[in-house]
Amino acid sequence: MLQRLYDKIIALSDTRYAVWVLGAVSFAESSFFPIPPDVVLVPMALANPAKARLYAAWCTITSVLGGLLGYAIGALLWDTVGAWLISAYGYGNSFETFRAAYAEWGAWIILIKGLTPIPYKLVTIASGFAGYDLWAFIVLSLITRGARFFLEAELLRYFGEPIRDFIEKRLTLVTTGFLGIVVLGVVLAKYAF
């Protein structure tokens, strides 16, 4: 099953829909979707190393746009959608503490959590809920998401074939490791609030 999914994403890289699928996953992940865009970005960048920077740029832009939706959910729809989403991810009880931390550490929270496997939607919704300055949120999101996606793209461009060989020979191990990192990020986020 993993091999078929990986092969489909690799094959997707050669279609005209590739950037749209990547953008949709990146946008959705920043506001409500649980799967990070790296799942699509990495195989696409491996399949087309010459387009890795383009993919990283598109992933950054759509992530920040999705972040604006997350911000709006936190700012405008907290009582309905925002609180439900945060509770669905298991963070409802400690979200007020996180909101209070924004008063003092907002910029650092956005920068650090945007680079980590902690679900970025938590940052975007919390930023809106806390009333964090919208323009600062946009700039900080561009910096942190761009740094993350461009770092991945550059590593994949530079070490492309050895990484691709490693992933293809050990797909189950790599997938398990990636899921472990995501779970670790969720657990860290739960206890960081």
Summary of the structure (lengths in Angstrom):
residues: 193
radius of gyration: 16.7
end to end distance: 35.4
largest distance: 48.4
contacts: 643
relative contact order: 0.15
helix: 84%
strand: 0%
